[in-house]
Amino acid sequence: MAPTTCFNCKEARAVIIRPKNRHKLCRTCFLEVFETEVHETIIGTNLFCPGERVAIGASGGKDSTVLAAVLKTLNERYGYGLDLCLLSIDEGIRGYRDDSLETVKRNAVQYDMPLEILGYGELYGWTMDQVVAQIGKKGNCTYCGVFRRQALDRGAAKLGIKHVVTGHNADDVAETVMMNLLRADLPRLSRGTSIVTESGASDIKRSKPLKYAYEKEIVLYAHHRQLDYFSTECIYSPEAFRGSARTLIKDLEKIRPSSILDIVKSGEDMAALVPQEVNQSGKKCGSTAAAEDDVGGCGSQNGRTSGGEMAAMEKELAENESAESRETEIRLPKGQPLNVSQQKVVKKQTLGHCERCGYLSSQRICKACNLLDGLNRNRPKTAIEVSVGMEDEESSSTLMRQMERTQLTNS
Ligand SMILES: Nc1ncnc2c1ncn2[C@@H]1O[C@H](COP(=O)(O)OP(=O)(O)OP(=O)(O)O)[C@@H](O)[C@H]1O
């Protein structure tokens, strides 16, 4: 069979089937299309100001490595005038983060960017290895996620930087949309879909320039640019709910590759429909929540693909072509109004600062301090129940009461 020519340049031989739209592209065109799309996202959302100092949350994994490489390329190509640096959080996981940080250190040299590393040990007095030794693997991601979000803010503040970019991709955002739909949590859905999560009070803006980039394309980009990244997964346990949302999305993607972007777009459209008062409280506490529950947790929770899976990826895409004919339209029965008791009452939250550490929080004591309380008082179970309950329970007021009780019990 004659080799297929590139859909874009019509000259070179196609070596990539684009996961997003199945266009067959040559290496050069694929890299260019990928970079151009990220550039369009950046320009279309006015993401950066000229001369802005930006910290790239660098884990050494494929997403943040691609983000660093692409931002460096685009900054030079289009003259954004950004002052870029790498910011890494060392969660203290031996045999995982120590190795990935070695990759980040090499990246700092390769991309000629300064690197700042901050550890949970120095920030909280607990490494994740110590947390897991104390509480076991179950629920440890809650600690890690809460601590990391704060740690990135604190790292940026230490550097005097007001903008942190992360490697969250379209798959991550689609997972978050799906999770919040399943939780009927409209304010969080609204916050999770936004490319920028900003907080008037903390002064640190968080954004995800790869918001529309497919994870598979990120892997392809890293592979074809031969980027140096770390692909081992975290040695601690996965978060079940996100993992299930992820599996669901991956299954949908097999039948219909555009599903991921469609879910992201649907999330954006639904976010635009969030009522004003909810949106306002969402915006205010969005700062808090943005700080405390930004999209995605730890990617390693999610069973990520690695750069060595190119062949499997292309085979999977070829199979998808035949799967499309099996697509079915599912209609919901008409005229069944939602029972009032099923409708979620969204309580307005007030933004403030944690009394202990000063971090943004809608609670008197922030999630991280609550978790630390539990650890320090040798009562991890109580703390994690409260924190996980924040995510899963229907009534936030019940949880606030629960939290107050815990604090009373603890003090
Ligand atoms: N230890 C860390 N230090 C700095 N930034 C981090 C760290 N862990 C995660 N991040 C940031 O959060 C983003 C999403 O993290 P997540 O753990 O979901 O990783 P991921 O999707 O596997 O990304 P990556 O491939 O970059 O590790 C990362 O792309 C990175 O920007």
The ligand as an SDF file (V2000), in Angstrom:
LIG
                    3D

 31 33  0  0  0  0  0  0  0  0999 V2000
    5.0550   17.7230   42.3140 N   0  0  0  0  0  0  0  0  0  0  0  0
    4.6460   18.6730   41.5030 C   0  0  0  0  0  0  0  0  0  0  0  0
    5.3580   19.8110   41.3980 N   0  0  0  0  0  0  0  0  0  0  0  0
    4.9440   20.8090   40.5840 C   0  0  0  0  0  0  0  0  0  0  0  0
    3.8590   20.7510   39.8230 N   0  0  0  0  0  0  0  0  0  0  0  0
    3.1240   19.6400   39.8910 C   0  0  0  0  0  0  0  0  0  0  0  0
    3.4760   18.5390   40.7230 C   0  0  0  0  0  0  0  0  0  0  0  0
    2.5650   17.5720   40.5440 N   0  0  0  0  0  0  0  0  0  0  0  0
    1.6740   18.0380   39.6610 C   0  0  0  0  0  0  0  0  0  0  0  0
    2.0020   19.2800   39.2480 N   0  0  0  0  0  0  0  0  0  0  0  0
    1.3180   20.1330   38.2610 C   0  0  0  0  0  0  0  0  0  0  0  0
   -0.0360   19.7550   38.1600 O   0  0  0  0  0  0  0  0  0  0  0  0
   -0.3000   19.2540   36.8450 C   0  0  0  0  0  0  0  0  0  0  0  0
   -1.2620   18.1160   36.9120 C   0  0  0  0  0  0  0  0  0  0  0  0
   -0.7250   17.2010   37.7890 O   0  0  0  0  0  0  0  0  0  0  0  0
   -1.0570   15.6850   37.7510 P   0  0  0  0  0  0  0  0  0  0  0  0
   -0.4650   15.1000   38.9540 O   0  0  0  0  0  0  0  0  0  0  0  0
   -2.4980   15.5680   37.4340 O   0  0  0  0  0  0  0  0  0  0  0  0
   -0.0830   15.2100   36.6430 O   0  0  0  0  0  0  0  0  0  0  0  0
   -0.0900   14.6720   35.2230 P   0  0  0  0  0  0  0  0  0  0  0  0
   -1.3730   14.9220   34.5240 O   0  0  0  0  0  0  0  0  0  0  0  0
    0.4910   13.3270   35.2420 O   0  0  0  0  0  0  0  0  0  0  0  0
    0.9620   15.7210   34.7180 O   0  0  0  0  0  0  0  0  0  0  0  0
    2.4760   15.4930   34.5150 P   0  0  0  0  0  0  0  0  0  0  0  0
    2.4980   14.5860   33.3330 O   0  0  0  0  0  0  0  0  0  0  0  0
    3.0010   16.8630   34.2670 O   0  0  0  0  0  0  0  0  0  0  0  0
    3.0070   14.8430   35.7760 O   0  0  0  0  0  0  0  0  0  0  0  0
    1.0590   18.8600   36.3070 C   0  0  0  0  0  0  0  0  0  0  0  0
    1.0690   18.8730   34.9030 O   0  0  0  0  0  0  0  0  0  0  0  0
    1.9400   19.9160   36.8930 C   0  0  0  0  0  0  0  0  0  0  0  0
    1.8580   21.1230   36.1670 O   0  0  0  0  0  0  0  0  0  0  0  0
  1  2  1  0
  2  3  1  0
  2  7  2  0
  3  4  2  0
  4  5  1  0
  5  6  2  0
  6  7  1  0
  6 10  1  0
  7  8  1  0
  8  9  2  0
  9 10  1  0
 10 11  1  0
 11 12  1  0
 11 30  1  0
 12 13  1  0
 13 14  1  0
 13 28  1  0
 14 15  1  0
 15 16  1  0
 16 17  2  0
 16 18  1  0
 16 19  1  0
 19 20  1  0
 20 21  2  0
 20 22  1  0
 20 23  1  0
 23 24  1  0
 24 25  2  0
 24 26  1  0
 24 27  1  0
 28 29  1  0
 28 30  1  0
 30 31  1  0
M  END
$$$$
